[in-house]
């Protein structure tokens, strides 16, 4: 087992919590110097807030924990490729690294549909590693939507 997979399993546990609450099962954690400083799951339905994505909440919590908004030394692990809103927040927080699981061919903003994290027009670029535990991360989403369609 490698550290990326270990951290992604923690994010997957948060995704499972989201699923149990009726939320789209996405989980995210923020790691700095080997320490998990924040974690979150989707809370859109619970909060009635379209911006309550796991990534946004984890970035907010991490910034609060470290005492400033710049997260250049941080790595985020998230079960699904970020959407444009979340990718924009990662650029704005100067996130150092992103590791994600499943690709999002409909709204992915880390390379699938667009790549906002490595866009030459922006003043910051996030280093991305994709596909970590992609099958497991994709399966929890597939199961969730299969259940909702029934």
C-alpha positions as CSV (number, residue, x, y, z in Angstrom):
1,X,0.0,0.0,0.0
2,X,1.3,3.5,-0.7
3,X,0.5,6.7,1.1
4,X,-1.7,8.1,-1.7
5,X,-3.9,5.0,-1.4
6,X,-3.9,5.2,2.3
7,X,-5.1,8.8,2.3
8,X,-7.6,8.1,-0.5
9,X,-9.2,5.4,1.6
10,X,-9.8,8.0,4.3
11,X,-11.5,10.2,1.7
12,X,-13.5,7.2,0.5
13,X,-14.7,6.8,4.1
14,X,-16.0,10.4,4.0
15,X,-17.7,9.7,0.7
16,X,-19.4,6.7,2.3
17,X,-20.6,9.0,5.1
18,X,-22.0,11.4,2.4
19,X,-23.8,8.5,0.7
20,X,-25.4,7.5,4.0
21,X,-26.7,11.0,4.4
22,X,-28.2,11.1,0.9
23,X,-25.5,13.3,-0.5
24,X,-23.5,12.6,-3.7
25,X,-20.7,10.5,-2.3
26,X,-17.6,12.6,-2.5
27,X,-15.0,12.9,0.3
28,X,-11.9,15.1,0.6
29,X,-9.0,15.5,3.0
30,X,-6.2,18.0,3.2
31,X,-2.8,16.8,4.3
32,X,0.2,19.0,5.3
33,X,3.5,17.4,6.3
34,X,1.9,14.0,6.7
35,X,-0.8,15.3,9.0
36,X,-4.5,15.4,8.0
37,X,-5.5,19.0,8.8
38,X,-9.0,18.8,7.4
39,X,-11.6,16.5,6.0
40,X,-15.1,17.0,4.5
41,X,-17.8,15.3,2.6
42,X,-20.5,16.7,0.3
43,X,-23.1,18.6,2.2
44,X,-25.1,20.3,-0.5
45,X,-28.5,18.7,0.4
46,X,-28.0,19.1,4.1
47,X,-27.0,22.8,3.9
48,X,-29.2,23.6,0.9
49,X,-26.1,25.2,-0.6
50,X,-24.8,24.4,-4.0
51,X,-21.3,25.4,-3.0
52,X,-21.0,22.9,-0.1
53,X,-18.8,20.5,-2.1
54,X,-16.4,18.3,-0.1
55,X,-13.4,20.2,-1.7
56,X,-14.7,23.6,-0.8
57,X,-15.5,22.6,2.8
58,X,-12.1,20.9,3.2
59,X,-10.2,23.9,1.9
60,X,-12.1,26.2,4.3
61,X,-11.4,24.0,7.3
62,X,-7.8,23.6,6.4
63,X,-7.3,27.3,6.1
64,X,-8.9,27.8,9.4
65,X,-6.7,25.2,11.0
66,X,-3.4,26.6,9.7
67,X,-4.5,30.2,10.2
68,X,-4.2,31.5,6.7
69,X,-5.7,31.0,3.3
70,X,-2.6,30.0,1.4
71,X,-2.3,26.2,1.2
72,X,0.9,25.9,-0.9
73,X,2.3,23.1,1.2
74,X,-1.0,21.1,1.2
75,X,-2.1,18.1,-0.7
76,X,-5.8,17.5,-1.2
77,X,-7.1,13.9,-1.7
78,X,-10.6,13.8,-3.2
79,X,-12.6,10.9,-4.5
80,X,-13.8,12.6,-7.7
81,X,-12.1,14.9,-10.1
82,X,-13.0,18.5,-9.1
83,X,-15.6,20.6,-10.9
84,X,-14.7,24.1,-12.2
85,X,-15.9,25.8,-8.9
86,X,-13.7,23.5,-6.8
87,X,-10.7,23.7,-9.2
88,X,-11.0,27.5,-9.1
89,X,-11.0,27.4,-5.3
90,X,-7.8,25.3,-5.4
91,X,-6.1,27.8,-7.6
92,X,-7.3,30.7,-5.3
93,X,-5.9,28.9,-2.2
94,X,-2.7,28.2,-4.0
95,X,-3.1,24.5,-3.2
96,X,0.2,22.7,-3.8
97,X,-1.0,19.3,-4.9
98,X,-4.2,17.4,-5.8
99,X,-4.7,13.7,-5.8
100,X,-8.0,12.5,-7.1
101,X,-9.7,9.1,-7.7
102,X,-12.4,8.9,-10.3
103,X,-12.5,11.0,-13.4
104,X,-15.5,13.1,-14.1
105,X,-16.1,13.1,-17.9
106,X,-19.1,15.5,-17.6
107,X,-17.7,18.2,-15.4
108,X,-14.1,17.4,-14.5
109,X,-11.9,20.5,-14.4
110,X,-8.5,18.8,-13.8
111,X,-8.1,17.4,-17.3
112,X,-11.3,15.6,-18.3
113,X,-13.4,18.4,-19.7
114,X,-11.1,21.4,-19.0
115,X,-7.9,21.8,-17.0
116,X,-8.2,24.8,-14.8
117,X,-5.4,23.6,-12.5
118,X,-2.7,23.9,-15.1
119,X,-4.1,26.8,-17.1
120,X,-1.4,29.1,-18.5
121,X,-3.5,32.2,-17.8
122,X,-3.6,31.7,-14.0
123,X,-0.9,32.8,-11.6
124,X,-0.8,29.4,-9.8
125,X,-0.8,25.8,-11.0
126,X,-1.7,22.8,-8.9
127,X,0.3,19.6,-9.4
128,X,-2.2,16.8,-10.1
129,X,-2.0,13.0,-9.7
130,X,-5.1,11.3,-11.0
131,X,-6.6,7.8,-10.9
132,X,-5.7,6.8,-7.3
133,X,-8.1,4.0,-6.4
134,X,-10.2,5.2,-9.4
135,X,-12.2,2.0,-9.5
136,X,-13.3,2.2,-5.9
137,X,-14.0,5.9,-6.1
138,X,-16.0,5.4,-9.3
139,X,-18.0,2.5,-7.9
140,X,-19.4,4.3,-4.9
141,X,-20.7,7.0,-7.3
142,X,-22.1,4.4,-9.7
143,X,-23.9,2.5,-6.9
144,X,-25.3,5.8,-5.5
145,X,-26.8,6.9,-8.8
146,X,-28.0,3.4,-9.7
147,X,-29.9,3.3,-6.4
148,X,-31.4,6.8,-7.0
149,X,-32.6,5.8,-10.5
150,X,-34.5,2.8,-9.1
